[in-house]
Amino acid sequence: MVSKRPRVQSSPGAFSAYFINPPSQICFGETMRELIIVARDKVGLLAHISKILGDNSINIDSVSVETIGKDAMIHLVASKEKEAMKLLEEAGFKVTGSDVILLKIEDHPGELAKVALTLAESGVNIRSVLFMRKENNKGLFAVKVTKPEKAVEILKDYL
């Protein structure tokens, strides 16, 4: 986990960016980790993974599953990401983690486009986007980018 992240101040605006850990508690200056599990696709795969986590009191805050050929790729954000990663690896799953930025974007047409265009014009590539939930007419998105520090600095202008 990167500990020297710029602090992002909150203020009214179209969207705001901040790092969180764990996802249920906002902690400015921290990172959030997304876990990525690649496994052979089979009936009950998600049930097995979610049972492992649930049996150990680990909450899944967000999940996305897709299949590519015979493999499944599961992206999830868990309340105790280090413990979740360890448990899943012990169960034989290949698990990687990556830092993501949590964006809080107004629920209006074109707002996500503004964020994506701002990053693109600054040379920051979006690697993945995961919708987490909706709060107070704003969508919360976990976004993985090629240059996280630069992205936070760019997004800070919109806060």
Residue pairs with C-beta under 8 A, 6 or more apart in sequence:
1 21
1 30
1 31
1 33
1 99
2 31
2 99
5 19
5 29
5 30
5 31
5 149
5 152
6 29
6 149
6 152
6 153
6 156
7 28
7 29
8 16
8 17
8 18
8 19
8 28
8 29
8 152
8 155
8 156
8 159
9 156
9 159
10 16
10 18
10 159
11 159
13 158
13 159
14 105
14 106
14 111
14 114
14 158
15 103
15 104
15 105
15 106
15 111
15 114
15 115
15 138
15 155
15 158
16 103
16 104
16 155
16 158
16 159
17 101
17 102
17 103
17 104
17 151
17 152
17 155
17 156
17 158
17 159
18 26
18 28
18 101
18 102
18 104
19 27
19 28
19 29
19 30
19 31
19 32
19 101
19 102
19 152
20 26
20 27
20 30
20 32
20 102
21 27
21 30
21 31
21 32
21 33
21 81
22 32
22 61
22 78
22 79
22 80
22 81
23 32
23 61
23 62
23 77
23 79
23 102
23 132
24 59
24 61
24 79
31 99
31 100
31 148
32 77
32 99
32 100
32 101
32 102
32 142
33 77
33 81
33 97
33 98
33 99
33 100
34 75
34 76
34 77
34 97
34 98
34 99
34 100
34 128
34 130
34 142
34 144
35 75
35 76
35 77
35 78
35 81
35 84
35 85
35 88
35 95
35 96
35 97
36 73
36 74
36 75
36 95
36 96
36 97
36 98
37 49
37 72
37 73
37 74
37 76
37 88
37 93
37 94
37 95
38 71
38 72
38 73
38 74
38 94
39 45
39 71
39 72
39 74
39 93
39 94
40 70
40 71
40 72
41 67
41 70
41 71
41 72
45 72
45 74
46 63
46 65
46 74
48 91
49 74
49 76
49 88
49 93
50 60
50 63
52 87
52 88
52 91
53 59
53 60
53 78
53 84
53 87
53 88
56 83
56 84
56 87
58 78
58 79
58 80
58 83
58 84
58 87
59 78
59 79
60 76
60 77
60 78
60 79
61 76
61 77
61 78
61 79
61 132
61 133
62 75
62 76
62 77
62 130
62 131
62 132
62 133
62 142
63 74
63 75
63 76
63 77
64 74
64 75
64 76
64 130
65 72
65 73
65 74
65 75
66 72
66 73
67 73
75 128
75 130
76 84
77 100
77 130
77 132
77 142
78 84
81 97
85 95
85 97
88 95
89 95
98 144
99 144
99 148
100 128
100 130
100 142
100 143
100 144
101 142
101 143
101 144
101 145
101 148
101 151
101 152
101 155
102 132
102 140
102 141
102 142
102 143
103 115
103 140
103 141
103 143
103 155
104 135
104 138
104 139
104 140
105 111
105 112
105 115
105 138
105 139
105 140
105 141
106 137
106 138
107 134
107 137
107 138
107 139
112 139
112 141
115 155
116 126
118 154
118 155
118 158
119 125
119 126
119 145
119 151
119 154
120 126
122 150
122 151
122 154
123 147
123 150
124 145
124 146
124 147
124 150
124 151
124 154
125 145
125 146
125 147
126 143
126 144
126 145
127 144
127 145
127 146
128 143
128 144
129 141
129 142
129 143
129 144
130 141
130 142
130 143
131 139
131 140
131 141
132 140
132 141
132 142
133 139
133 140
134 140
143 151
145 151
